[in-house]
Every structure is written in C-alpha cells, then in structure tokens.
Amino acid sequence: MSWSERLKELGIELPGVAAPLAAYVPAVQSGHHVYTSGQLPFVDGVLAATGKVGAEISPEEAKGHARTSALNALAAVHSLVGIDNVTRIVKVVGFVASAEGFTGQPAVVNGASELLGEVFGDAGIHARSAVGVAELPIGSPVEVELIVEVQ
C-alpha cells in the first residue's frame, strides 16, 4: 500500500502548503533527505491557536496542534517530492512555547510522533527532540520540523 493510500484509509487529507512567514522555503531536498522548515498549526491559512502551553493552552490541546503542524510538514514534503517517495521519517524536532514551570514537552510533541507512526508504521519510527521555548513565531503554541528520507 502506498503512503497516499494509507492517508486515504485513515481519512487524512494533506493540507495545502502553508505560506512562509519570512525569507525561507517550506522544504528543501539534499540527496536522499528532505528537511522541512518549522511548521506551525495553520488550518486553512489561519493559526489554530495562540498562547503558551501550561497557561492559555492545555497540554492535550497542544498535542493536537503538534499533530496539525506535522501534517503541514508532510504537506511541504509532498509538494517537493511526493508523499509516496518517503522511505523513512528520520527525525522530528518539536518546539513548545511553554509557560513557566511547564515540563510536559515530550507529551505535546507526541501529537506529531503518533501521527507519523499511524501513517508510516515502522518507517515512521524516528529520532526526536522536544524543546521548551519562551516564544514561537506569531504566538504559536507549537512548531514542528521533519527530516525525511526519500527514494
């Protein structure tokens, strides 16, 4: 089964590629790897939420936003090389805008990791960083970037 068929089976539709907020592109390919820029939880061109996790945003809400951000990263990969050319998810980096004292970043970034596991199975098992930060662009609660191996 191809990855596009797997997405369809799961009822997941990749969104359009989010427009960059500054001087960068959504993804670049170097050799057999695609590196995405950090993706925010945009839905139909609108940021889904603003605020810090552990204050204005609950950890469970943030986990959903990490999933959305990962979908946006997959859309960037798809627009560059086609989702069916992915052979492995190599690494996920998740940034979480964290309220003082919030230490649940790994659980938030699980939203991205679990999505990748659903879609890619064993090929979705990846290395990962989950980083708490003071602020993210335009007040986003999360940002996710991927390194993906392609054929």
Beta strands, then each sheet from edge to edge (+ up, - down):
strand 1: 27-30
strand 2: 33-36
strand 3: 42-43
strand 4: 46-47
strand 5: 86-97
strand 6: 127-133
strand 7: 142-150
sheet 1: 1+ 2- 7+ 5- 6-
sheet 2: 3+ 4-
end
